[in-house]
Every structure is written in C-alpha cells, then in structure tokens.
Amino acid sequence: MPNINIELNGYVADVIDKMVDDGYAKTKTEAIRLALFEFDQIHKLTEDELYQKAAQKMLSDIRSGKEKTTKYVLKQYA
C-alpha cells in the first residue's frame, strides 16, 4: 500500500479529530480508513472478496498481537 500525506483542515479535520477523541479510531489514519470503508460499504464499490481478505488479515493481526483492541463496557446509570 502506498504512503501519502494528506493535509486536513476545516470540517474534515474536525470530523477526523472527533473520531479519534471519541475513541472510534486510535489514529487519524485509522479514522480515514474507517470512513473510506463505511463509504464503500454503503456504495458497494468493491467486491466482497476484498472485505473477506481485509477481515482475515485484521483478525490475524489481532491474534498475533500486532493489532491491539480495546474492550468497551457500557456503564449503567441509575
């Protein structure tokens, strides 16, 4: 995968920062990837096989410890 540098400002930068601040993504890069993934899920731009490969790689990285996950627990308010 090629590396690129993107300068974000205004609304787009605010959305990416909010995704990171609220814990939807760990980094700005991950936030951008999640946004692109969701866009593709809605518009069906790529084949399902690509999702399967990406999911398999992600699960493999989690199992091997390369990718860390965070367990979120919903707190009940009285």
N, C-alpha and C positions, 0 to 999 in steps of 0.2 A: 504494500500500500504506500503510495507516495506521500510525502510530507508537504504540507502547505502552511503558510502563515496567513491568517485572516485577521484584519482589524475590525473589531465590532464597536459600534457606538450607537447612541440613542436607544430607541425601543428594543432593538435586537439585543444589544448588550445588557439592557435591564432584564430582559426575559432570561437570558443565559445566566446572569448573576443570581436571579431569583431561584432558578432551578438548582443551582449549587447551594445557595444559602438555605433552601428548604429541604435539602437532602435528597432530591430526586436524582442528582448526579454528584459524583465526587469531584469532578473537574469540569472546566469549561469544555474541554474536548469531548468528554463523555456526554455532556449536555447536548452538544451539537449532534453527536451520533444518535442519541435518543430521539431528538427532534426529527432528524432525517429518517430514522427507522419508522417512527409513527406516521410521518408523511407518506412514506412508501406503503405502509400497511393500509392506509386509507385509500390511496390512489392505485394500488396494485401495479406498481411499475416494474417489479422484478418477479422472478419465478419463486415458487415455494421452496424449491431445492436449495436456493441460496440461503433462505432462512434456516433450513434444517442444518446446513453446514455451519452457519454462524452460531446457532444454538449449541451444536455439538462442540465447537471449539470453546465457547464460553463455559459450558459445563466441564469440559476437560481442564480448562484453566482454573476453575474453582476447585475441582477435586485435587489438582496438583499443588494448590496453594499459590499459584501465580496471580490469581484474582481473588480478592477478599470480598466478603459480603457482610452486610450489617443486618442484624435481626431487629426489626422494629416491633415494639409491643404497644398496642393501643391501651391507653390508661382509661379506666372507668372513672367518671366524675360523679360524685354523689349529689 
